[in-house]
């Protein structure tokens, strides 16, 4: 299940980034070459960046690039380290659940509202519950892995010294 989801997330982030670049390039072309700026480009580019942020956050959770307490990890045993990581993941999961639920409630409240550029607000705010749901899938997968006795990789001392 994780590999197809990872492939989907990677492809989605590429499409979102490409879409953002294309919208911005179109705006530059229309504004400076044709002297007819697009009325919707800033809003669409911003909405795409919100999706990039939330899908990117889920990818960060997937790739263990989220905030974690690595300061003492080498000084504690594997079992305690696993418990600490589960605690971190549960806290992260609570934050993601809050973002997802709050985003879904706001999305529902704004379901009939359309922006001045003609973009339905629900489409823009769908990024919150969507990205949170993707992140929660990865949190659950990591917690299950650790609960089954999975080993946590040792923190990289080079990366740790750079922080």
MODA-V363694 format. One line per field, one symbol per residue. phi: phi as a letter, one per 20 degrees, with the letter a starting at -180 (. if undefined). psi: psi as a letter, one per 20 degrees, with the letter a starting at -180 (. if undefined). Layout:
BEGIN
phi=???
psi=???
END
This chain:
BEGIN
phi=.ffffffffffffffffffffffffffffffeedlcfefdfffffffffffgfffffffffgeleefbeegdffedffffffffffffffffffffffffffffffgffdfdecfgenefffffefgfffffffffgfffffffgffenfeeffffffffffe
psi=hhghgggggggghggggggggggghgggghghgiknqpiiggggggghhgggghhhghhhggjkjrpqnigjhiirrgghgggghggghhgghggggggggghgghgghjhjpprhijpphhhgihhghghgggghghggggggghhjjqqpqqqohghhhi.
END
